[in-house]
């Protein structure tokens, strides 16, 4: 009888330990995840900033590409006229062309710097709004630590702050836009 009781207890413990092993581990209290990039990219503000920067880049790039194409055509024309021009006239025109090519290269560089500065300013403006939002969520969800979501392989959705942060970012920036229009 004593052995039968021990076997029954052993069988019960084996089944119970197998059930515990198959149950996913509980989320540690206070552990939260957040993806800044995803929060910004999924927000209207982030999409608007990305769209505006793309338009700025495309507009200037198209203008610069037209200028470069015209200079290339002019270079080809000048090369074709080389035998008809005096060495001095050819050198003068070539020097003028090289100066304009350099001017366009400088304009492209300045444009790229302007886009980079604009991107940094837009990111800083969004971050200035997003950081307090994430901090508020940190407190509301009683997080002890917030980790980058993209570094987690698997996670429970209830510990991810990203979607709520994105919603609040849109609301905060929409409120600022409404105030600015008044």
N, C-alpha and C positions, 0 to 999 in steps of 0.2 A: 504494500500500500504506500509506504514511504517513497519507494522508487517510482511508482506510478505518479505520485504527486509531483516529484521532482521533474519527471519527464514532461508532465503537463505544463509545469511552470516554465521549463526550458523552451517548449514549443511556443508558449504564449510570448515569451521574451523575444524569440527569434522572429515571429510574425510582427511584433511591435517594432523591433529594431529595423526590420526591412521596410515597414511603412514610414518610419521616421527618415530613413535614408532616401526614400523616394520623394519625400516632401521637400519642395524647394526651401532653401534657407530663408529665414526671415530677413527682411531688410533691416540693417542696423539702425537703431533710432538716430534720427538727426542726420542721416546721410542723404544728400540731395545731388542732383545732376543738373547741368545747365550747358547749353551750347550758344555762345554769343553770336557766332556766325550764322547759325540757323535762325536764331531769334531775329536778327537784323534782316536776313534775307527773306524771311517769311512775313515781315511787317510791311505795311504800305509805305512807311517812311523809308525803309531800306530799299524797297523796289523803286521808289521815286528818286532817291539819291543815285542809285545805280543807273537808272534811265537817263537822268540829267547829265551824269558824267559821260555816259556813252554818247549822248547827243553832242556834247561839247567836243569830245574826241573826234567823232565822225565829221562834224562840220568843219573843223579846222584841218583835219587830215585830208578831206576832199579838196579843200582850197589849196593846201600845200601840194597835193598830188597833181593838181592842174598846173600849178606853177612849175613843178619839176618836169612835167611832161613837155611844157612849152620850152623850157630850157634845154631839154634833151633834143627836141626838134631843132631848136636854134643852133645847138652844137653840131648836129648832123648837117644842117644847111651851111654853117660856117666851114665845116670840113670839106663840103662839096665845092665851095667857092675859093678854097685855099689857093688853087693854081691861078685864079683870076685876080687875086689881090696881091698887092705888094707885101713884102715881108713885114714892113712896119704897120700897114693897115691891118693885116692878119693878126699881128701880135697885140695891137690895140683892142681889136674886137674880142680876141680870145681872153685878154685880161679883164675886159668889161664883163664878159660872160662868166668867168671864174668868180668875180666879185658877186654877181647876182646869185650864182650857185651857192656861194658861201652865205649870202644873206638868207636864202631859203633854208639852208641847213641850220643857221642860227635861229630863224623863226620856228623851225620844227622843234629844236631843243627847248626854246622858251615856252612853246606850247605844251610840250611834255612836262616841263617843270610846273606850269600853271595847273595842268590837270592833276599832277601829283599833289600839289598844295591844296587844291580844291577837294581832292579825295580825303586828305588828312583832316582838313577842316570839317568836312561832312561827317567823317568817322568820329571826330572829337565831339561834335554837337550831338550825335546820336548816343555816344558813350556817356556824355554828361546827363542825358535823360535816362539811359538804361541802367546805369550803375545804382542810382537810388532805388529803382524798381526792383532790381535783383536783391538789394539789401533788405527791402521791405518784405519780399517773398521769403528771404532767408529767415527773417524773424517770424513771419506768419506761419511758416511750415516747421518752425522749431528745428532748423538745420543746425547741426554742429559743424558740418563741413559741406562745401559745395565743390564738386569735382567737374571737370570738363566731360560732358556727355559723350563726346566722340571717342573718348578713351575707354569707354565701357563696352564690353562685348554684348552683354545681356543686362537688362534692368527692368524693374517694374515701372510702368508709366506713372504711377502715383508719386514717384520721387523726382520726376523731371519737371523743372521749373520753366523750361524753354517756351512752351506754347503760351502760358499765362503771361510771361514776361513780354512776349511779342504783342499780345493783345493790349497789355497795359502801355507798352511803348506807343502803339498806334493811338490809343486814347489820350495819352499825355501830349503827344505831338499834334494831334487834331485840336486839342484844347488850346495849345499855344498858337496854332494857325488861326483859330477863331478869334483869339484875343488880338492878334496882330492885324487882322482885317478891320477891327473896330476903330 
